[in-house]
Amino acid sequence: MRKIIVAALLGATTLVSAELNIYSARHYDADFEIYKKFEAQTGIKINHTTARAPELIKRLQLEGKNSPADIFITADVSNLTEAKNANVLAPVDSKFLKDTIAPNLRDKDDMWFAITKRARIIAYDKNAKIDPNLVKNYEDLAKPELKGKILVRSATAAYSKTLLASIIANDGKEEAKKWAKGVLDNLAMPPKGGDRDQARQMVSGVAPYAVMNTYYIGLLRTSKNPKDVEVGNSIGIIFPNQDGRGAHINVSGIAMTASSKNQEAAKKFMEFMLSKEVQSMLTNINYEYPARSDVEPSDVVKSFGKFKEDSIEVSKIADNVKDAVLIYDEVGFR
């Protein structure tokens, strides 16, 4: 009887470990292809739930130890830091992850690791008549000469908060406040839509400049929609602050949840996401920069050009997000 009970328990353990539950704020085709590949290689079934990062973090908090989630994936370091501060993540002891991911692209307490990078650049309409020397740095976007010539995301967008947080980290709060007020004064229209919407508005003649992430340009240029391809091909790219700190880098990251019942499988999946094969998939399908330094970007990403990255720890940028929100509110940027 005892042998039967032990066998039953072992069988139950096998069944539990044969599934992995992922909460992801990413909605990219590449990710779903990666899930299928992981299932095929390991026999571990993946169940995935997608929603906005704040919703998933709140859900993890409400579910607590009873949450079925093993893995949390999201874009933007501000969301990763929010999850860490909400105590819904667990540290991961993985020599592979530590050896593979540069210290500035992972949490100092090993709570999360970058899986991709994206540069926040200044786009311009190649068909517009602009002075090529007018905008070279993020700080230039606040110049009075650019009044009515800038398009950006809403101040409530994670990417906008993190960009301002990076300016705080590099230039200090007072300079960041002047920048936020200057950009607000230079907006061509109230912020509306996502990065691709800014690009479409720019190319339609609303304004000659827009702030956006690099991978959206790849998605536009390779779109099945001819109009989006035209938009993508009309975008010129300015990598800011090349004579100084370099262009602001943000990440998508992965973490193990504090509620995970399948920690070994979760760790295996995290390491799988940082394998060379998967890193190549991410850059070739979604046009992000690999988090691994030994994986080449796709040809589409290479076409954006080489540039100097801001090497500040992204977690230090996240430490300034609360101040960024306060500054946006203070200057009336919504």
C-alpha positions in Angstrom: 0.0 0.0 0.0 2.8 2.4 0.9 4.5 1.8 -2.4 1.3 2.6 -4.2 0.8 5.8 -2.3 4.4 6.9 -3.0 4.0 6.1 -6.7 0.8 8.1 -6.8 2.5 11.1 -5.2 5.4 10.8 -7.7 2.9 10.7 -10.5 1.2 13.8 -9.2 4.5 15.6 -9.0 5.3 14.7 -12.6 1.9 16.0 -13.7 2.4 19.3 -11.9 5.9 19.8 -13.3 4.7 19.1 -16.8 2.9 22.4 -16.9 4.1 26.0 -16.7 1.9 29.0 -16.2 3.0 32.3 -17.7 1.6 35.8 -17.0 2.8 38.0 -19.8 2.2 41.6 -20.7 3.9 41.0 -24.0 1.6 40.3 -27.0 4.1 39.5 -29.7 3.9 36.7 -32.3 7.5 35.7 -31.5 6.7 34.9 -27.9 3.9 32.5 -28.9 6.3 30.7 -31.3 8.8 30.4 -28.5 6.2 28.8 -26.2 5.5 26.2 -28.8 9.2 25.5 -29.3 9.8 25.1 -25.5 6.8 22.7 -25.3 8.2 20.6 -28.2 11.8 20.5 -26.7 10.8 19.8 -23.0 7.4 18.2 -23.0 6.3 20.9 -20.5 3.0 22.4 -21.5 2.7 26.2 -21.3 -0.5 27.9 -20.2 -0.3 31.7 -20.8 -2.4 34.6 -19.6 -1.9 38.0 -21.3 -2.9 41.4 -19.9 -1.5 44.8 -19.2 1.4 44.7 -16.7 -0.4 46.6 -13.9 -3.3 44.2 -14.2 -1.1 41.2 -13.9 0.8 42.6 -11.0 -2.5 43.3 -9.2 -3.7 39.8 -10.0 -0.5 38.3 -8.5 -1.0 40.3 -5.4 -4.6 39.3 -4.9 -3.9 35.6 -5.7 -0.9 35.5 -3.3 0.5 32.0 -2.7 -2.5 30.5 -4.5 -1.6 32.1 -7.8 -1.0 29.5 -10.5 1.6 31.7 -12.2 5.2 30.5 -12.4 6.6 33.2 -14.8 6.0 36.9 -15.2 7.1 38.7 -18.4 6.7 42.3 -19.2 8.1 45.2 -21.2 9.7 48.2 -19.5 11.9 48.2 -16.4 9.3 50.3 -14.5 6.9 47.4 -14.6 9.5 44.9 -13.5 10.4 47.1 -10.6 6.8 47.6 -9.7 6.4 43.8 -9.6 9.5 43.4 -7.4 8.3 46.1 -5.0 4.9 44.3 -4.8 6.7 41.2 -3.5 5.3 39.0 -6.2 8.7 37.8 -7.6 11.3 35.3 -6.3 15.1 35.5 -6.8 16.6 33.0 -9.2 19.9 31.4 -8.6 21.2 30.7 -12.1 24.9 30.9 -13.1 23.8 30.8 -16.7 21.6 33.8 -16.4 24.2 35.8 -14.5 27.0 34.9 -16.9 24.8 35.7 -19.9 23.1 39.0 -19.0 25.2 42.1 -18.3 24.8 43.5 -14.8 23.2 46.7 -16.1 20.4 44.6 -17.7 19.3 42.6 -14.7 18.1 43.2 -11.2 20.8 43.4 -8.5 18.9 40.9 -6.4 18.4 38.5 -9.3 14.6 39.1 -9.3 14.4 39.7 -13.0 16.6 39.5 -16.1 16.3 41.3 -19.5 15.3 39.2 -22.5 15.4 42.0 -25.1 16.6 45.6 -25.4 15.0 48.5 -27.3 16.3 52.0 -27.9 14.1 55.0 -27.3 15.0 57.1 -30.3 14.0 60.4 -32.0 12.3 59.7 -35.3 12.0 62.2 -38.1 10.1 62.4 -41.3 12.6 62.0 -44.1 10.3 64.0 -46.4 10.1 67.0 -44.1 12.3 70.0 -44.5 14.3 70.0 -41.2 17.7 71.2 -40.0 19.7 68.0 -39.4 21.8 69.7 -36.7 18.8 70.9 -34.7 18.1 67.7 -32.9 20.9 65.4 -31.7 20.1 64.8 -28.0 17.0 64.2 -25.9 17.5 67.6 -24.3 17.2 69.2 -27.8 13.5 68.3 -27.9 12.8 71.1 -25.4 14.3 73.8 -27.6 12.0 76.7 -28.3 12.7 76.4 -32.0 10.8 73.1 -32.0 7.5 74.5 -30.8 4.7 72.6 -32.5 7.1 70.1 -34.0 7.1 67.2 -31.5 4.9 64.0 -31.1 5.2 61.8 -28.1 3.3 59.2 -26.1 1.1 60.2 -23.1 3.0 60.9 -19.9 1.2 57.9 -18.4 2.8 55.5 -20.8 5.5 53.4 -19.3 8.0 54.3 -22.0 7.5 58.0 -21.4 7.9 57.6 -17.6 11.1 55.6 -18.0 12.6 58.1 -20.5 12.1 60.9 -18.1 13.4 58.7 -15.3 16.6 58.2 -17.4 17.0 62.0 -17.8 16.6 62.4 -14.0 19.3 59.8 -13.5 21.7 61.5 -15.8 20.8 65.2 -15.5 19.0 65.6 -12.2 15.5 66.5 -11.2 15.6 70.3 -12.0 16.9 69.7 -15.6 14.4 66.9 -16.0 11.6 69.2 -15.0 12.7 71.9 -17.5 12.9 69.2 -20.2 9.4 67.9 -19.5 7.9 71.4 -19.5 9.8 72.2 -22.7 8.6 69.1 -24.5 5.0 69.8 -23.4 5.3 73.3 -24.8 6.6 71.9 -28.1 3.9 69.3 -28.7 2.2 69.5 -32.1 -1.0 67.9 -30.6 -2.1 66.2 -27.4 -0.6 62.7 -27.1 -2.8 60.1 -28.8 -2.1 56.4 -29.3 1.0 54.3 -29.3 4.4 54.5 -31.0 3.2 53.5 -34.4 0.4 56.1 -34.1 3.1 58.7 -33.5 4.9 57.6 -36.6 1.8 57.6 -38.8 0.9 61.1 -37.5 4.4 62.3 -38.2 4.6 61.0 -41.7 1.1 62.5 -42.4 2.5 65.9 -41.8 1.4 66.7 -38.2 4.9 67.2 -37.0 8.5 66.4 -38.2 9.7 64.6 -35.1 8.4 61.8 -32.9 9.8 59.8 -30.0 9.5 56.0 -30.3 11.1 52.6 -29.7 13.2 51.1 -32.5 11.4 47.8 -32.9 8.2 49.6 -34.0 10.1 50.8 -37.0 10.9 47.2 -37.9 7.3 46.2 -37.5 6.2 49.0 -39.7 8.7 48.3 -42.4 7.8 44.6 -42.6 4.1 45.1 -42.2 1.6 43.3 -44.5 -0.1 46.7 -44.7 1.4 48.7 -47.6 0.5 52.0 -45.9 2.5 51.0 -42.8 5.4 50.0 -44.9 5.4 53.4 -46.5 5.3 55.0 -43.1 8.2 52.8 -41.9 10.3 53.6 -44.9 9.7 57.4 -44.4 11.2 57.3 -40.9 14.7 58.6 -40.3 16.4 57.6 -37.0 18.3 59.8 -34.6 20.1 57.9 -31.9 20.4 60.7 -29.3 23.3 61.7 -27.1 26.0 60.0 -29.1 28.6 62.4 -27.9 27.7 61.8 -24.3 26.0 59.1 -22.4 24.4 57.4 -25.4 20.8 56.5 -26.3 18.4 55.4 -23.6 17.9 51.6 -23.4 14.9 49.9 -22.0 14.2 46.2 -21.7 11.6 43.5 -21.7 12.3 41.2 -18.8 11.4 37.8 -17.3 11.0 36.8 -13.6 9.9 33.8 -11.5 6.9 34.5 -9.4 6.9 34.0 -5.6 4.0 31.7 -6.0 5.6 29.3 -8.4 5.0 25.6 -7.7 7.3 24.6 -10.5 10.5 26.4 -9.9 12.8 24.1 -11.8 10.6 24.3 -14.9 10.4 28.1 -14.5 14.2 28.4 -14.2 14.6 26.2 -17.3 12.2 28.4 -19.2 14.0 31.6 -18.2 17.3 30.1 -19.4 15.6 28.9 -22.6 14.5 32.5 -23.3 18.2 33.6 -23.1 19.4 30.8 -25.4 21.0 31.9 -28.6 18.3 30.2 -30.6 15.5 32.1 -28.9 17.4 35.4 -28.8 17.7 35.1 -32.6 14.0 34.5 -32.9 13.2 37.6 -30.9 15.3 39.9 -33.0 14.2 38.3 -36.3 10.5 38.3 -35.6 9.9 41.2 -33.3 12.9 43.4 -34.3 14.2 44.0 -30.8 17.9 44.0 -29.8 19.1 40.7 -28.2 19.8 40.9 -24.5 22.8 38.6 -25.2 25.9 40.4 -26.5 27.0 37.4 -28.5 23.8 37.3 -30.7 23.7 39.4 -33.8 20.6 41.6 -34.4 18.5 40.8 -37.4 19.3 42.4 -40.8 16.3 44.7 -40.2 17.6 45.9 -36.9 21.1 46.3 -38.3 19.7 48.6 -40.9 18.8 51.1 -38.1 22.5 51.7 -37.8 25.1 51.3 -35.0 24.9 53.5 -32.0 26.3 54.1 -28.5 24.0 52.8 -25.7 23.5 54.5 -22.3 25.2 51.9 -20.0 23.6 53.0 -16.8 21.9 50.2 -14.8 18.3 50.1 -16.0 17.2 49.3 -12.4 18.7 52.7 -11.3 16.5 54.3 -14.0 13.5 52.6 -12.5 14.4 54.1 -9.1 13.5 57.5 -10.6 10.1 56.6 -12.1 8.1 57.9 -9.1 9.9 61.2 -9.4 9.2 61.2 -13.2 5.5 60.8 -12.6 5.5 63.7 -10.0 7.4 65.9 -12.5 4.9 65.2 -15.3 2.0 66.0 -13.0 3.7 69.2 -11.8 4.2 70.6 -15.3 0.8 69.5 -16.4 1.9 66.8 -18.9 -0.8 64.2 -19.2 
